[in-house]
Amino acid sequence: MKLTISKSKEPKGTISGLSMTEVDVILNIVDVADRRCFNVNDKDDDRWYSNDDFILVLDDNQRKALAKIGNEIRKIIG
């Protein structure tokens, strides 16, 4: 897996070399967060606060993929 973040005027990120399981994990997290965690009523002072409804069910392979993605992100952001 390769994760890069450009430091240009308009920062952009790229992730390449992901397995289909890793892609599936990312898509599931984004989908659940978008559909279940943020309601119109959760917005306050131009910020969105998630509720406690972030429930994500992963199998063993997906959990390992999530850990791998998390480790790569931590390498980039410190």
Residue frames as a rotation matrix with the C-alpha (Angstrom) as fourth column:
MET 1
0.589 0.808 0.000 0.00
0.808 -0.589 0.000 0.00
0.000 0.000 -1.000 0.00
LYS 2
-0.648 -0.745 0.159 1.23
0.744 -0.663 -0.076 3.49
0.162 0.070 0.984 -0.79
LEU 3
0.571 0.780 -0.257 -0.33
0.819 -0.564 0.107 6.55
-0.062 -0.272 -0.960 0.83
THR 4
-0.617 -0.770 0.166 0.88
0.780 -0.626 -0.006 9.99
0.108 0.126 0.986 -0.20
ILE 5
0.594 0.709 -0.381 -0.28
0.725 -0.677 -0.129 13.49
-0.349 -0.199 -0.916 0.64
SER 6
-0.024 -0.599 0.801 0.95
0.791 -0.501 -0.351 16.41
0.611 0.625 0.485 -1.44
LYS 7
-0.083 -0.108 -0.991 2.07
0.825 -0.566 -0.007 19.58
-0.560 -0.817 0.136 0.32
SER 8
-0.690 -0.175 0.702 1.10
0.652 -0.573 0.498 21.89
0.315 0.801 0.509 -2.54
LYS 9
-0.895 0.366 0.257 -1.18
-0.392 -0.918 -0.060 24.92
0.214 -0.154 0.965 -2.57
GLU 10
0.236 0.970 0.057 -4.20
-0.948 0.217 0.232 22.63
0.213 -0.109 0.971 -2.77
PRO 11
-0.622 -0.572 0.535 -3.24
-0.705 0.707 -0.064 19.50
-0.341 -0.416 -0.843 -0.79
LYS 12
0.425 0.701 -0.573 -4.37
-0.841 0.539 0.035 16.22
0.334 0.467 0.819 -2.29
GLY 13
-0.168 -0.441 0.881 -4.01
-0.720 0.666 0.196 12.64
-0.674 -0.601 -0.430 -1.16
THR 14
0.193 0.155 -0.969 -3.52
-0.837 0.541 -0.080 9.44
0.512 0.826 0.234 -3.07
ILE 15
0.011 -0.170 0.985 -3.81
-0.634 0.761 0.138 5.85
-0.773 -0.626 -0.100 -1.94
SER 16
0.316 0.056 -0.947 -2.66
-0.879 0.393 -0.270 3.14
0.357 0.918 0.173 -4.31
GLY 17
-0.556 -0.601 -0.574 -1.94
-0.451 0.799 -0.398 -0.55
0.698 0.037 -0.715 -4.18
LEU 18
-0.374 0.501 0.781 -4.92
-0.866 0.114 -0.487 -1.43
-0.333 -0.858 0.392 -1.98
SER 19
-0.978 0.195 0.077 -6.37
0.208 0.951 0.228 -4.92
-0.029 0.239 -0.970 -1.93
MET 20
-0.384 0.912 0.145 -10.09
0.004 -0.156 0.988 -5.26
0.923 0.380 0.056 -2.59
THR 21
0.162 0.405 -0.900 -10.59
0.895 0.325 0.307 -6.02
0.417 -0.855 -0.310 1.12
GLU 22
-0.610 -0.459 -0.646 -8.88
0.697 -0.699 -0.161 -2.75
-0.377 -0.549 0.746 2.07
VAL 23
-0.909 0.358 0.215 -11.03
-0.120 -0.717 0.687 -0.83
0.400 0.598 0.694 -0.43
ASP 24
-0.088 0.926 -0.368 -14.14
0.385 0.373 0.845 -2.56
0.919 -0.067 -0.389 0.95
VAL 25
-0.127 -0.030 -0.991 -13.24
0.991 -0.036 -0.126 -1.53
-0.032 -0.999 0.034 4.51
ILE 26
-0.921 -0.262 -0.289 -12.78
0.260 -0.965 0.045 2.12
-0.290 -0.034 0.956 3.52
LEU 27
-0.689 0.716 0.113 -16.06
-0.151 -0.294 0.944 2.17
0.709 0.633 0.311 1.58
ASN 28
0.028 0.715 -0.699 -17.94
0.706 0.481 0.520 0.59
0.707 -0.508 -0.492 4.50
ILE 29
-0.414 -0.249 -0.876 -16.58
0.857 -0.430 -0.283 3.11
-0.306 -0.868 0.391 7.01
VAL 30
-0.995 0.021 -0.096 -17.44
-0.053 -0.936 0.348 6.08
-0.083 0.351 0.933 4.81
ASP 31
-0.474 0.874 -0.104 -20.91
0.047 0.143 0.989 4.71
0.879 0.464 -0.109 4.03
VAL 32
0.039 0.484 -0.874 -21.78
0.909 0.345 0.232 4.05
0.414 -0.804 -0.427 7.68
ALA 33
-0.626 -0.332 -0.706 -20.44
0.642 -0.733 -0.225 7.41
-0.443 -0.594 0.671 8.83
ASP 34
-0.970 0.240 0.043 -22.35
-0.157 -0.748 0.645 9.26
0.187 0.618 0.763 6.11
ARG 35
-0.322 0.920 -0.224 -25.66
0.031 0.246 0.969 7.46
0.946 0.305 -0.108 6.55
ARG 36
0.350 0.553 -0.756 -25.79
0.621 0.467 0.630 6.93
0.702 -0.689 -0.180 10.31
CYS 37
-0.191 -0.568 -0.801 -23.55
0.982 -0.118 -0.150 9.33
-0.009 -0.815 0.580 12.17
PHE 38
-0.909 -0.221 -0.353 -24.38
0.231 -0.973 0.013 12.81
-0.347 -0.070 0.935 10.96
ASN 39
0.008 0.967 0.253 -27.91
0.999 0.003 -0.045 14.19
-0.045 0.253 -0.966 10.93
VAL 40
-0.013 0.062 0.998 -28.98
0.413 -0.909 0.062 17.73
0.911 0.413 -0.014 10.08
ASN 41
0.873 0.437 0.216 -29.72
-0.022 -0.408 0.913 18.27
0.487 -0.802 -0.346 13.78
ASP 42
0.611 -0.703 -0.363 -26.12
0.767 0.412 0.492 17.38
-0.196 -0.579 0.791 14.67
LYS 43
-0.100 -0.668 0.737 -24.72
0.748 -0.539 -0.387 20.54
0.656 0.513 0.554 13.07
ASP 44
0.796 0.262 -0.547 -23.73
0.577 -0.602 0.552 23.29
-0.184 -0.755 -0.630 15.48
ASP 45
0.601 -0.563 -0.567 -21.64
-0.287 -0.814 0.504 26.40
-0.746 -0.141 -0.651 14.75
ASP 46
0.561 -0.315 -0.766 -20.55
-0.815 -0.048 -0.577 25.16
0.145 0.948 -0.283 11.32
ARG 47
-0.681 -0.728 0.079 -19.31
-0.730 0.667 -0.152 21.88
0.058 -0.161 -0.985 12.80
TRP 48
0.322 0.738 -0.592 -20.79
-0.593 0.645 0.481 18.43
0.738 0.196 0.646 12.57
TYR 49
-0.460 -0.393 0.797 -20.87
-0.876 0.348 -0.334 16.26
-0.146 -0.851 -0.504 15.68
SER 50
-0.494 0.260 -0.830 -21.42
-0.299 0.846 0.443 12.54
0.817 0.466 -0.340 15.25
ASN 51
0.475 0.673 0.567 -23.89
-0.838 0.150 0.524 10.68
0.267 -0.724 0.635 17.37
ASP 52
-0.256 -0.580 0.774 -23.08
-0.805 0.571 0.161 7.43
-0.535 -0.582 -0.613 19.15
ASP 53
0.658 0.676 0.333 -24.49
-0.349 0.665 -0.660 5.31
-0.667 0.318 0.674 16.33
PHE 54
0.193 -0.653 -0.732 -21.20
-0.960 0.028 -0.279 4.44
0.202 0.757 -0.622 14.62
ILE 55
0.306 -0.016 0.952 -21.49
-0.388 0.911 0.140 0.68
-0.869 -0.412 0.273 14.48
LEU 56
0.238 -0.332 -0.913 -19.34
-0.950 0.118 -0.291 -1.18
0.204 0.936 -0.287 12.00
VAL 57
0.642 0.004 0.767 -19.18
-0.289 0.927 0.237 -4.95
-0.710 -0.374 0.597 11.70
LEU 58
0.207 -0.675 -0.708 -16.02
-0.963 -0.016 -0.268 -6.37
0.170 0.737 -0.654 10.12
ASP 59
0.976 -0.045 -0.212 -14.82
0.064 0.995 0.080 -9.91
0.207 -0.092 0.974 9.54
ASP 60
0.588 -0.799 -0.126 -11.27
0.410 0.160 0.898 -10.92
-0.697 -0.580 0.422 10.54
ASN 61
-0.125 -0.653 0.747 -9.78
0.989 -0.019 0.149 -10.07
-0.083 0.758 0.647 7.14
GLN 62
0.411 0.355 0.840 -11.48
0.485 -0.865 0.128 -6.69
0.772 0.355 -0.527 7.06
ARG 63
0.990 -0.064 -0.129 -10.28
0.089 -0.427 0.900 -5.92
-0.112 -0.902 -0.417 10.61
LYS 64
0.194 -0.976 0.101 -6.70
0.709 0.211 0.673 -6.73
-0.678 -0.059 0.733 9.63
ALA 65
-0.104 -0.169 0.980 -7.08
0.911 -0.411 0.025 -4.52
0.398 0.896 0.197 6.55
LEU 66
0.809 0.452 0.377 -8.40
0.248 -0.842 0.478 -1.70
0.534 -0.293 -0.793 8.73
ALA 67
0.759 -0.593 -0.270 -5.39
0.272 -0.089 0.958 -2.01
-0.592 -0.800 0.094 11.05
LYS 68
-0.113 -0.823 0.556 -3.04
0.930 0.110 0.351 -1.91
-0.350 0.557 0.753 8.06
ILE 69
0.197 0.278 0.940 -4.71
0.671 -0.738 0.078 1.21
0.715 0.615 -0.332 6.67
GLY 70
0.977 0.211 -0.007 -4.60
0.137 -0.610 0.781 2.87
0.161 -0.764 -0.625 10.10
ASN 71
0.417 -0.899 -0.134 -0.89
0.572 0.145 0.807 2.12
-0.706 -0.414 0.575 10.46
GLU 72
-0.234 -0.489 0.840 -0.13
0.965 -0.223 0.139 3.63
0.119 0.843 0.524 7.05
ILE 73
0.540 0.502 0.676 -2.13
0.403 -0.859 0.316 6.76
0.739 0.102 -0.666 7.89
ARG 74
0.946 -0.199 -0.256 -0.30
0.188 -0.306 0.933 7.16
-0.263 -0.931 -0.252 11.21
LYS 75
0.043 -0.972 0.231 3.04
0.891 0.142 0.430 6.95
-0.451 0.187 0.873 9.38
ILE 76
-0.153 -0.034 0.988 2.01
0.774 -0.626 0.099 9.92
0.615 0.779 0.122 7.26
ILE 77
0.484 0.487 0.727 0.41
0.036 -0.841 0.540 12.14
0.874 -0.235 -0.425 9.90
GLY 78
-0.522 -0.822 0.230 2.63
-0.257 -0.105 -0.961 11.11
0.813 -0.560 -0.157 12.78
